[in-house]
């Protein structure tokens, strides 16, 4: 009996893989070209499409696609690409802030302070519970709204709000003695 169940599971697994491969082959080129028009970067466009297909594979049983599969894939690539662009904007804003600070302080001491800031921020983020860290990074680095985070992680919006509050409290405690108040307000509010 157990062998029959195992054989059946293997057949379903093979069917799932072949169906996924068919979908991938059918849609990859078009999705990649679409992402290229948004990002104007061939490599990152491929990354965005790969991310969408990875999520499709990982969450296939949980997804409820209420439109055509093609429409769902194009919408997913669009959002994935926009999130990447938002991430770049946050990174660029941080780099501009760091450069501005460097222009107004002694370069040697600032380099040490910047390295210490990066080390402390990285440590503080790693010390957050996994769910807190994931939600914080999606909110601050990908600039997703709580509703979008809740949908992606299949969580209630209230849970996302609570986890963000927890993450912000913990990061403030760990970084308050190091960061300038203006940066704390921008980054942690």
N, C-alpha and C positions, 0 to 999 in steps of 0.2 A: 504494500500500500504506500509506504513512504517513498519507494523508488518511483512509483507511478506519479506521485505528486511532484517529485524532483524533476522527472522527465517533462512534465507539463510546464513547470516553471521555466525550464531551459528553452522549450519551444516558444513560450511567450516572450522570453528575453530576446531570442533570435528575431522574432517577428518585430519586436519593438526596435531593435537595432537596425533592421533592414528598412523599416518605415522611417526612422529618423534619418538614416543615410539618404533615402530617396528625397525627403524634404530638404535636407541640407544641399544636396546636389542641384535640386530644382531652383532653390531660392538664393544660394550664396552669391553668385555673380551680380544679380540685380541689387541685392541688399548692400553689397560692397560698393557698387557704383553709387548708390544712393548716399551711403555714409561718406564717400569721397566728396560728393557735392557739398555736404554740410561741413566736413572737417578740413577739406583740401590737404589731406595727409593720407597717403595710401596705406602706410603701415598702421596708423591709428584707426583708420576705417576698418581694416581687417580685424583689429583687436575688438572694436565695438561689435562687429557682427559675430565674432567668436564668443564674446560675452553673452550675447543674446541666445545663441544656440546652446551654450553651456547651461544657462538658466532654464531653457526649454527642456533640456535633457534631465536636469536635476529635479525639476518641479513638474514634470509632465503629468503625474497623477493628481497633482493639486490644482493645476490650472483649469480654469473654465473660460474658454475662448468663446466670446459671444459674437464674434464677427468672423470673417473669413480668416483662415490661417495666414494668408499672404498679408492681409491688412494688419493683423496682430504683429507679424514679424516686422513690417515696415514701421509701425508705430513704436515698437520696442527699440528698433535701431535708432529711430529719431530721438527718443528719450535718452537712450544710452549715450548718443553723440552729444546731446545738449548737456547732460550731466558731466561729461568729460570737459566740455568747453567751460562750464561753470567752475569745475575743479581747477582748470588752468587760470581762470580769473582770480580765484582765491589765492593760488600759489603766487601769481604775479603781484597781487596786492601785498602779500606778506613780503615778497622780495623787495618791492618798492619801499615798504615800511623799513625793512632792514637796511637798505641802501641809504634812505633818508637819515636814519639813526647814525649810520656810519659816517655820513658827511658832517654830522654835528658833534661827534665825539672823537676822542683819540682813537685812531685806527687800530693800534695794537691792543688796547684794552677792550675796544669794542669787539674785535675778533674773538677774544677770549669770552666776553659776555655773550656773544651770539652763539658760540659753540656750547656754552653752559646752558643757555636758554633752550637750544635744540635738544640737548641731552636731557634736561629736566622735563621738557614737554613730552619727549618720547617716553621717558620713564613714567611720567604721570599717566599718559595714555595707556601704557602697557599694564599699569596697576589697576586700571578700571576693570570691573567685571566685564566679561566678553560682550554681553548684550548691551550694556551701557556704552562700551567703546564703539561697537558697531553702529549704534543709533547716533552717537555723537559725531562720528566721522561722516555718516551719511548726511547729517544735518549741516555740519560746518564745512566739510570739504567738498561734498557733492551738492550742497545747497538745496537739499530736498526738503519739502514741507513735511510736517508730521504725518499728514494723511498719506502722502506718497511712501514714506518710510513704513507706515503701518501696512499698506497694501503689499509692498515688496517683501516684508518679513512675516506677513500673515499674522499681524498682531492688532489688538484694539488700539485706537488712537490714544486712549487714556494711558495705556501701558507705555507707549512711546513718550508721551509727555512726562510721565513719572520717571522713566529711565533718563531722559534728558536732564530733568531737574537734579537727579542723583549725580549724573556725570558732571554737571556744572558745579555743584557743591563740592564734590571731591577734587576737581581740578583747581577751583579757587583756593581751597585749603593747601594744596600742594605747591601752587605757583604764586600765591599772593605776596610772598616776601621777595620775589625775584622780578616779576614783570612790572612795568610801569602801569599806572592806573588806566591810562587811556587805551593801552593795548588790551588790558584785561577786559575793559568794557566792550571793545570791538570784538574780541575773540570769544569771550565767554558769556556774552549777554544774548 
